[in-house]
């Protein structure tokens, strides 16, 4: 259940959870981005597990999914830094 606080160490660094100026705005800003990262990570993991245990996946698909994961990861890092500037710094 939502307690109205940010989990430190997961989305923000330790000690930053209480410094958020607009908690609802931060949740709205980062929520979809976190969901997108989770979906791509789940897809990447699923392709890797399928390739390891069921049937080998062509290298182009395997590398494509891995590249997609890293692109989304870099995008997510950039968005969290933008969120820190908007919602935590003065």
C-alpha positions as CSV (number, residue, x, y, z in Angstrom):
1,X,0.0,0.0,0.0
2,X,1.2,3.5,-0.8
3,X,2.5,5.2,2.4
4,X,3.2,8.6,0.9
5,X,7.0,8.3,0.9
6,X,9.7,7.4,-1.6
7,X,11.7,4.2,-1.1
8,X,15.3,5.4,-0.7
9,X,17.9,3.4,-2.4
10,X,15.6,2.2,-5.1
11,X,14.5,5.4,-7.0
12,X,16.5,8.0,-5.1
13,X,19.7,8.0,-3.2
14,X,19.8,7.6,0.6
15,X,18.7,10.7,2.4
16,X,16.9,12.2,-0.6
17,X,13.4,10.8,0.1
18,X,12.4,13.5,2.6
19,X,13.7,16.4,0.3
20,X,11.1,15.9,-2.4
21,X,9.2,19.2,-3.1
22,X,6.2,17.6,-4.9
23,X,5.7,13.9,-4.2
24,X,2.6,13.4,-6.4
25,X,4.3,15.2,-9.3
26,X,7.4,13.0,-8.9
27,X,5.3,9.9,-8.9
28,X,3.4,11.0,-12.0
29,X,6.7,12.0,-13.8
30,X,8.6,8.8,-13.0
31,X,5.8,6.2,-13.0
32,X,5.4,5.5,-16.7
33,X,9.1,5.6,-17.2
34,X,9.6,3.0,-14.5
35,X,6.9,0.9,-16.0
36,X,8.6,1.1,-19.4
37,X,11.9,0.0,-17.9
38,X,10.3,-2.9,-16.1
39,X,8.5,-4.1,-19.3
40,X,11.7,-4.0,-21.4
41,X,13.7,-5.7,-18.6
42,X,11.0,-8.4,-18.4
43,X,11.1,-8.9,-22.2
44,X,14.9,-9.1,-22.2
45,X,14.9,-11.6,-19.4
46,X,12.2,-13.7,-21.1
47,X,14.1,-13.8,-24.4
48,X,17.3,-14.8,-22.6
49,X,15.5,-17.6,-20.6
50,X,13.8,-18.8,-23.8
51,X,17.1,-18.9,-25.6
52,X,18.9,-20.7,-22.8
53,X,16.2,-23.4,-22.0
54,X,13.9,-23.8,-24.9
55,X,15.4,-23.0,-28.3
56,X,18.3,-20.8,-29.4
57,X,17.2,-17.4,-30.5
58,X,18.9,-15.9,-33.6
59,X,21.8,-13.7,-32.6
60,X,20.2,-10.6,-34.3
61,X,17.1,-10.9,-32.1
62,X,19.2,-11.6,-29.0
63,X,21.5,-8.6,-29.6
64,X,18.5,-6.4,-30.6
65,X,16.7,-7.0,-27.4
66,X,19.8,-6.5,-25.4
67,X,20.5,-3.2,-27.2
68,X,16.9,-2.1,-26.6
69,X,17.3,-2.8,-22.9
70,X,20.5,-0.7,-22.7
71,X,18.9,2.1,-24.7
72,X,15.9,2.2,-22.4
73,X,18.2,1.9,-19.3
74,X,20.2,5.0,-20.4
75,X,17.0,6.9,-21.2
76,X,15.6,6.0,-17.7
77,X,18.8,7.2,-16.0
78,X,18.6,10.5,-17.9
79,X,14.9,10.9,-16.9
80,X,15.7,10.2,-13.2
81,X,18.4,12.8,-13.3
82,X,15.9,15.3,-14.8
83,X,13.4,14.4,-12.1
84,X,16.0,15.0,-9.4
85,X,16.5,18.5,-10.9
86,X,12.8,19.2,-11.1
87,X,11.6,17.8,-7.8
88,X,14.6,17.7,-5.4
89,X,16.9,20.6,-6.0
90,X,15.9,24.2,-5.1
